[in-house]
Protein backbone atom coordinates (compact mmCIF):
# COMPACT_ATOMS: atom_id res chain seq x y z
CA UNK A 1 0.00 0.00 0.00
CA UNK A 2 1.15 3.47 -0.86
CA UNK A 3 1.26 5.84 2.07
CA UNK A 4 -0.66 9.11 2.17
CA UNK A 5 2.66 11.01 2.21
CA UNK A 6 3.79 9.38 -1.03
CA UNK A 7 0.49 10.24 -2.70
CA UNK A 8 0.79 13.87 -1.53
CA UNK A 9 4.36 14.13 -2.88
CA UNK A 10 3.28 12.60 -6.21
CA UNK A 11 0.34 15.02 -6.46
CA UNK A 12 2.61 17.96 -5.64
CA UNK A 13 5.02 16.88 -8.40
CA UNK A 14 2.15 16.50 -10.86
CA UNK A 15 0.88 19.97 -9.92
CA UNK A 16 4.34 21.45 -10.54
CA UNK A 17 4.46 19.80 -13.98
CA UNK A 18 1.02 21.18 -14.81
CA UNK A 19 2.12 24.66 -13.65
CA UNK A 20 5.23 24.46 -15.84
CA UNK A 21 3.10 23.44 -18.83
CA UNK A 22 0.71 26.34 -18.22
CA UNK A 23 3.63 28.76 -18.05
CA UNK A 24 5.03 27.31 -21.30
CA UNK A 25 1.65 27.64 -23.04
CA UNK A 26 1.41 31.23 -21.81
CA UNK A 27 4.87 31.96 -23.23
CA UNK A 28 3.95 30.45 -26.60
CA UNK A 29 0.66 32.35 -26.75
CA UNK A 30 2.50 35.55 -25.78
CA UNK A 31 4.98 34.97 -28.61
CA UNK A 32 2.10 34.44 -31.04
CA UNK A 33 0.80 37.91 -30.16
CA UNK A 34 3.94 39.42 -31.66
CA UNK A 35 3.40 40.76 -35.14
CA UNK A 36 5.83 40.01 -37.91
CA UNK A 37 7.33 43.49 -37.54
CA UNK A 38 7.69 42.98 -33.76
CA UNK A 39 9.65 39.81 -34.42
CA UNK A 40 11.87 41.64 -36.95
CA UNK A 41 12.51 44.40 -34.41
CA UNK A 42 13.31 41.81 -31.75
CA UNK A 43 15.79 39.97 -34.00
CA UNK A 44 17.50 43.25 -34.96
CA UNK A 45 17.66 44.32 -31.33
CA UNK A 46 15.30 47.22 -31.96
CA UNK A 47 12.28 45.85 -30.06
CA UNK A 48 11.83 47.80 -26.87
CA UNK A 49 10.42 45.33 -24.32
CA UNK A 50 11.12 47.80 -21.53
CA UNK A 51 8.72 50.77 -21.75
CA UNK A 52 11.20 52.84 -19.71
CA UNK A 53 14.13 51.76 -21.91
CA UNK A 54 15.67 53.68 -24.79
CA UNK A 55 13.66 54.38 -27.93
CA UNK A 56 14.81 53.08 -31.30
CA UNK A 57 16.14 56.52 -32.16
CA UNK A 58 18.13 56.60 -28.91
CA UNK A 59 19.52 53.13 -29.67
CA UNK A 60 20.64 54.33 -33.11
CA UNK A 61 22.23 57.43 -31.59
CA UNK A 62 24.07 55.22 -29.13
CA UNK A 63 25.39 53.16 -32.05
CA UNK A 64 27.11 56.25 -33.35
CA UNK A 65 27.11 58.75 -36.14
CA UNK A 66 27.63 56.11 -38.82
CA UNK A 67 24.31 54.46 -37.91
CA UNK A 68 22.59 57.84 -38.09
CA UNK A 69 24.15 58.65 -41.47
CA UNK A 70 23.30 55.23 -42.82
CA UNK A 71 19.71 55.53 -41.61
CA UNK A 72 19.42 58.81 -43.52
CA UNK A 73 20.76 57.15 -46.65
CA UNK A 74 18.62 54.01 -46.32
CA UNK A 75 15.56 56.15 -45.70
CA UNK A 76 16.32 58.38 -48.70
CA UNK A 77 16.82 55.35 -50.95
CA UNK A 78 13.55 53.90 -49.68
CA UNK A 79 11.73 57.10 -50.58
CA UNK A 80 13.43 57.21 -53.99
CA UNK A 81 12.08 53.71 -54.69
CA UNK A 82 8.66 54.79 -53.39
CA UNK A 83 8.65 57.80 -55.71
CA UNK A 84 9.71 55.66 -58.67
CA UNK A 85 7.04 53.01 -58.05
CA UNK A 86 4.41 55.72 -57.63
CA UNK A 87 5.53 57.40 -60.84
CA UNK A 88 5.41 54.13 -62.76
CA UNK A 89 2.01 53.09 -61.39
CA UNK A 90 0.45 56.48 -62.04
CA UNK A 91 1.94 56.85 -65.53
CA UNK A 92 1.03 53.30 -66.54
CA UNK A 93 -2.57 53.64 -65.33
CA UNK A 94 -3.29 57.13 -66.69
CA UNK A 95 -0.95 57.28 -69.67
CA UNK A 96 0.13 60.69 -68.38
CA UNK A 97 3.13 62.10 -66.60
CA UNK A 98 2.51 63.37 -63.07
CA UNK A 99 3.94 66.65 -64.40
CA UNK A 100 1.10 67.01 -66.94
CA UNK A 101 -1.37 69.80 -66.15
CA UNK A 102 -3.85 68.79 -63.45
CA UNK A 103 -2.11 65.48 -62.66
CA UNK A 104 -0.05 66.41 -59.62
CA UNK A 105 -2.81 65.98 -57.00
CA UNK A 106 -3.91 62.56 -58.32
CA UNK A 107 -0.25 61.51 -58.41
CA UNK A 108 0.21 62.59 -54.79
CA UNK A 109 -2.73 60.35 -53.84
CA UNK A 110 -0.88 57.37 -55.35
CA UNK A 111 2.35 58.43 -53.67
CA UNK A 112 0.56 58.72 -50.31
CA UNK A 113 -0.28 55.01 -50.44
CA UNK A 114 3.35 54.12 -50.99
CA UNK A 115 4.38 56.61 -48.31
CA UNK A 116 2.18 54.84 -45.74
CA UNK A 117 3.71 51.50 -46.73
CA UNK A 118 7.17 53.02 -46.41
CA UNK A 119 6.40 54.01 -42.83
CA UNK A 120 5.10 50.54 -42.03
CA UNK A 121 8.46 49.06 -43.04
CA UNK A 122 10.42 51.54 -40.91
CA UNK A 123 11.81 48.75 -38.66
CA UNK A 124 13.32 47.12 -41.73
CA UNK A 125 14.93 50.44 -42.62
CA UNK A 126 16.38 50.66 -39.12
CA UNK A 127 17.75 47.14 -39.49
CA UNK A 128 19.22 47.91 -42.89
CA UNK A 129 20.86 51.06 -41.52
CA UNK A 130 22.57 49.02 -38.80
CA UNK A 131 23.94 46.69 -41.48
CA UNK A 132 25.03 49.58 -43.76
CA UNK A 133 26.57 51.67 -40.95
CA UNK A 134 29.95 49.94 -41.13
CA UNK A 135 30.21 50.94 -44.81
CA UNK A 136 29.52 54.56 -43.91
CA UNK A 137 32.15 54.40 -41.20
CA UNK A 138 34.61 52.93 -43.73
CA UNK A 139 33.69 55.62 -46.28
CA UNK A 140 34.28 58.41 -43.72
CA UNK A 141 37.66 56.86 -42.82
CA UNK A 142 38.54 56.52 -46.52
CA UNK A 143 37.76 60.20 -47.19
CA UNK A 144 39.66 61.20 -44.06
CA UNK A 145 42.75 59.17 -45.07
CA UNK A 146 42.77 60.29 -48.71
CA UNK A 147 42.10 63.98 -48.11
CA UNK A 148 43.79 64.38 -44.69
CA UNK A 149 40.73 66.37 -43.61
CA UNK A 150 39.39 66.22 -40.06
CA UNK A 151 36.72 63.67 -39.24
CA UNK A 152 34.10 66.44 -39.09
CA UNK A 153 34.85 67.56 -42.67
CA UNK A 154 35.08 63.97 -43.88
CA UNK A 155 31.61 63.31 -42.48
CA UNK A 156 30.31 66.44 -44.22
CA UNK A 157 31.71 65.21 -47.55
CA UNK A 158 30.13 61.77 -47.06
CA UNK A 159 26.76 63.38 -46.24
CA UNK A 160 26.95 65.53 -49.38
CA UNK A 161 28.03 62.64 -51.61
CA UNK A 162 25.76 59.89 -50.27
CA UNK A 163 22.75 61.64 -48.80
CA UNK A 164 22.45 64.61 -51.18
CA UNK A 165 23.94 63.66 -54.55
CA UNK A 166 23.14 59.96 -54.05
CA UNK A 167 19.51 60.72 -53.27
CA UNK A 168 19.04 63.00 -56.27
CA UNK A 169 20.76 60.47 -58.52
CA UNK A 170 18.57 57.62 -57.24
CA UNK A 171 15.41 59.69 -57.67
CA UNK A 172 16.38 60.83 -61.15
CA UNK A 173 17.34 57.33 -62.26
CA UNK A 174 14.21 55.83 -60.69
CA UNK A 175 11.83 58.33 -62.30
CA UNK A 176 13.62 57.91 -65.66
CA UNK A 177 13.31 54.13 -65.51
CA UNK A 178 9.68 54.36 -64.34
CA UNK A 179 8.80 56.69 -67.21
CA UNK A 180 10.58 54.48 -69.74
CA UNK A 181 8.88 51.33 -68.41
CA UNK A 182 5.46 53.02 -68.48
CA UNK A 183 6.10 54.40 -71.95
CA UNK A 184 5.25 57.94 -70.83
CA UNK A 185 7.78 60.80 -71.09
CA UNK A 186 8.72 62.54 -67.85
CA UNK A 187 7.96 65.98 -69.25
CA UNK A 188 4.64 66.20 -71.09
CA UNK A 189 4.75 67.67 -74.59
CA UNK A 190 3.77 71.32 -74.81
CA UNK A 191 0.29 71.87 -76.19
Secondary structure, 3 states (H helix, E strand, C coil): CCCHHHHHHHHHHHHHHHHHHHHHHHHHHHHHCCCHHHHHHHHCCCCCCCCCCCCHHHHHHHHCHHHHHHHHHHHHHHHHHHHHHHHHHHHHHHCCCCCCCCCHHHHHHHHHHHHHHHHHCHHHHHHHHHHHHHHHHHHHHHHHHHHCCCHHHHHHHHHHHHHHHHHHHHHHHHHHHHHHHHCCCCCCCCC
